[in-house]
């Protein structure tokens, strides 16, 4: 990317992230550290998986620390099943993909090509119509092909997925629900990933906007702005949040590791219940209204569900 410095190690924050941080401070009054994330690139921490193309997603490392997540009871847009605002403590850093997994990445790693959206035929569009198990299998397949992975995180037998060696694994996986929200908020308490202003959301995400209203239903509630896409969009077409992550609000819903469960309250390294019926999805999609596009909003689906507005991004443990 044009504004990224070349580095071999250590922490780095480029001009684009500095501008984003300035916006965060100006909007919320939250003072963030000057250095927040470090980039994981093929030239620094992780060498290329192979010479044939970018199988590994570009990632950033989110530091360990205490983060505010959830929504206030006084929030008039809050749904009853959202978690109360609380503190999540992450005892170790983790890496997360800067974008949702693309059709090209998914096909090259798995050899499979799920049904795509005819309105977004580009290989850089997010992969859709993938179940939770499909996403977990992708993480395992990518881990097997990456020479830097020493301990895969998942063990899959049939439809059962076990997260093994939780404290030691360094393979690819799905982010936990808490990790996802920490990454989306990027140290802020803003309503959306990257902004607190509904009139600016179309700069940061592909949401239910004027173009989708005209295409689907003139009476539908939408944002008042126009993001340029009535449906699915290629990844990274909008501004990133302060951590350098794209599409954390909108485009496609994203699977997380967690089973749906009760509000965990303030906790350290939460991973959700040990069993359940539905897996949590976060982030909203191109078709979601302002209330649902909020970072605090959470939903869930049966792990076997597939949808044209549902994808995922990968994370990676860094012991």
BELRANOR-V227792 format. One record per residue. RES is the residue in three letters. PSI is psi in whole degrees, 0 to 359 (NA if undefined). OMEGA is omega in whole degrees, 0 to 359 (none if undefined). Layout:
# BELRANOR-V227792
res | psi | omega
RES | PSI | OMEGA
RES | PSI | OMEGA
This chain:
# BELRANOR-V227792
res | psi | omega
UNK | 152 | 192
UNK | 328 | 186
UNK | 20 | 180
UNK | 130 | 178
UNK | 154 | 175
UNK | 130 | 182
UNK | 158 | 180
UNK | 340 | 179
UNK | 173 | 175
UNK | 184 | 183
UNK | 149 | 181
UNK | 141 | 175
UNK | 117 | 183
UNK | 173 | 181
UNK | 321 | 180
UNK | 319 | 179
UNK | 325 | 177
UNK | 316 | 179
UNK | 320 | 181
UNK | 319 | 179
UNK | 321 | 178
UNK | 321 | 179
UNK | 322 | 179
UNK | 312 | 181
UNK | 319 | 182
UNK | 327 | 184
UNK | 325 | 190
UNK | 342 | 184
UNK | 5 | 179
UNK | 126 | 180
UNK | 116 | 180
UNK | 155 | 176
UNK | 150 | 181
UNK | 322 | 178
UNK | 121 | 185
UNK | 310 | 184
UNK | 164 | 171
UNK | 145 | 183
UNK | 142 | 172
UNK | 111 | 183
UNK | 169 | 180
UNK | 335 | 183
UNK | 354 | 182
UNK | 263 | 189
UNK | 321 | 187
UNK | 114 | 177
UNK | 164 | 183
UNK | 146 | 178
UNK | 316 | 175
UNK | 180 | 183
UNK | 1 | 185
UNK | 351 | 181
UNK | 176 | 187
UNK | 77 | 177
UNK | 321 | 182
UNK | 131 | 176
UNK | 148 | 172
UNK | 138 | 185
UNK | 158 | 169
UNK | 155 | 181
UNK | 125 | 178
UNK | 125 | 185
UNK | 155 | 170
UNK | 156 | 179
UNK | 185 | 179
UNK | 131 | 185
UNK | 146 | 177
UNK | 128 | 179
UNK | 173 | 178
UNK | 185 | 183
UNK | 153 | 179
UNK | 146 | 177
UNK | 336 | 180
UNK | 353 | 181
UNK | 118 | 183
UNK | 343 | 179
UNK | 358 | 184
UNK | 141 | 172
UNK | 153 | 184
UNK | 332 | 184
UNK | 3 | 174
UNK | 155 | 178
UNK | 143 | 175
UNK | 152 | 177
UNK | 130 | 182
UNK | 177 | 181
UNK | 129 | 173
UNK | 128 | 176
UNK | 123 | 176
UNK | 119 | 187
UNK | 349 | 177
UNK | 155 | 180
UNK | 160 | 175
UNK | 157 | 178
UNK | 148 | 178
UNK | 144 | 182
UNK | 138 | 179
UNK | 338 | 178
UNK | 169 | 170
UNK | 151 | 178
UNK | 132 | 183
UNK | 167 | 177
UNK | 318 | 181
UNK | 313 | 180
UNK | 315 | 183
UNK | 316 | 182
UNK | 320 | 183
UNK | 328 | 181
UNK | 318 | 186
UNK | 340 | 185
UNK | 6 | 181
UNK | 155 | 182
UNK | 88 | 180
UNK | 159 | 178
UNK | 138 | 182
UNK | 175 | 178
UNK | 122 | 182
UNK | 337 | 179
UNK | 349 | 181
UNK | 74 | 185
UNK | 356 | 183
UNK | 143 | 176
UNK | 346 | 177
UNK | 5 | 172
UNK | 151 | 179
UNK | 143 | 174
UNK | 140 | 180
UNK | 178 | 180
UNK | 43 | 176
UNK | 136 | 178
UNK | 172 | 176
UNK | 319 | 179
UNK | 322 | 175
UNK | 316 | 181
UNK | 318 | 179
UNK | 319 | 179
UNK | 323 | 176
UNK | 315 | 181
UNK | 320 | 179
UNK | 315 | 181
UNK | 319 | 179
UNK | 321 | 178
UNK | 321 | 181
UNK | 333 | 183
UNK | 351 | 183
UNK | 117 | 184
UNK | 345 | 180
UNK | 349 | 180
UNK | 123 | 179
UNK | 332 | 180
UNK | 103 | 176
UNK | 151 | 181
UNK | 332 | 186
UNK | 146 | 171
UNK | 122 | 186
UNK | 127 | 174
UNK | 109 | 184
UNK | 240 | 178
UNK | 8 | 180
UNK | 128 | 179
UNK | 124 | 177
UNK | 134 | 174
UNK | 109 | 186
UNK | 153 | 179
UNK | 56 | 186
UNK | 320 | 184
UNK | 348 | 186
UNK | 340 | 186
UNK | 149 | 178
UNK | 18 | 180
UNK | 178 | 178
UNK | 150 | 183
UNK | 178 | 172
UNK | 146 | 175
UNK | 149 | 171
UNK | 165 | 179
UNK | 319 | 180
UNK | 316 | 178
UNK | 319 | 181
UNK | 313 | 183
UNK | 324 | 175
UNK | 315 | 180
UNK | 319 | 181
UNK | 319 | 182
UNK | 329 | 178
UNK | 44 | 177
UNK | 5 | 182
UNK | 176 | 172
UNK | 32 | 181
UNK | 159 | 182
UNK | 324 | 183
UNK | 167 | 181
UNK | 101 | 178
UNK | 339 | 182
UNK | 157 | 175
UNK | 1 | 187
UNK | 113 | 180
UNK | 332 | 181
UNK | 346 | 181
UNK | 2 | 184
UNK | 329 | 181
UNK | 348 | 172
UNK | 339 | 188
UNK | 343 | 184
UNK | 159 | 178
UNK | 102 | 188
UNK | 181 | 175
UNK | 107 | 187
UNK | 191 | 181
UNK | 319 | 181
UNK | 322 | 179
UNK | 328 | 177
UNK | 314 | 181
UNK | 327 | 182
UNK | 330 | 188
UNK | 306 | 187
UNK | 112 | 181
UNK | 339 | 182
UNK | 357 | 186
UNK | 143 | 175
UNK | 128 | 179
UNK | 174 | 167
UNK | 154 | 183
UNK | 352 | 182
UNK | 177 | 179
UNK | 116 | 181
UNK | 357 | 176
UNK | 358 | 181
UNK | 124 | 176
UNK | 340 | 180
UNK | 215 | 182
UNK | 144 | 179
UNK | 152 | 172
UNK | 155 | 181
UNK | 156 | 173
UNK | 32 | 175
UNK | 353 | 182
UNK | 173 | 181
UNK | 145 | 178
UNK | 167 | 172
UNK | 186 | 186
UNK | 343 | 175
UNK | 0 | 181
UNK | 22 | 182
UNK | 135 | 183
UNK | 149 | 170
UNK | 30 | 175
UNK | 340 | 168
UNK | 119 | 174
UNK | 189 | 185
UNK | 282 | 173
UNK | 149 | 169
UNK | 153 | 182
UNK | 130 | 176
UNK | 143 | 169
UNK | 173 | 181
UNK | 323 | 197
UNK | 141 | 161
UNK | 147 | 176
UNK | 138 | 181
UNK | 193 | 182
UNK | 160 | 177
UNK | 120 | 183
UNK | 346 | 185
UNK | 189 | 180
UNK | 129 | 186
UNK | 170 | 179
UNK | 127 | 179
UNK | 50 | 181
UNK | 143 | 181
UNK | 8 | 181
UNK | 178 | 180
UNK | 160 | 180
UNK | 345 | 178
UNK | 169 | 180
UNK | 192 | 181
UNK | 329 | 184
UNK | 146 | 174
UNK | 147 | 184
UNK | 138 | 172
UNK | 148 | 184
UNK | 162 | 168
UNK | 341 | 182
UNK | 180 | 184
UNK | 185 | 179
UNK | 343 | 183
UNK | 11 | 188
UNK | 142 | 185
UNK | 166 | 185
UNK | 318 | 183
UNK | 323 | 182
UNK | 336 | 180
UNK | 353 | 179
UNK | 147 | 181
UNK | 327 | 183
UNK | 343 | 184
UNK | 141 | 180
UNK | 148 | 177
UNK | 182 | 183
UNK | 156 | 180
UNK | 159 | 171
UNK | 143 | 184
UNK | 339 | 181
UNK | 352 | 184
UNK | 143 | 172
UNK | 147 | 183
UNK | 156 | 180
UNK | 358 | 176
UNK | 29 | 185
UNK | 125 | 177
UNK | 215 | 180
UNK | 166 | 168
UNK | 157 | 183
UNK | 157 | 173
UNK | 174 | 178
UNK | 129 | 176
UNK | 144 | 179
UNK | 85 | 184
UNK | NA | none
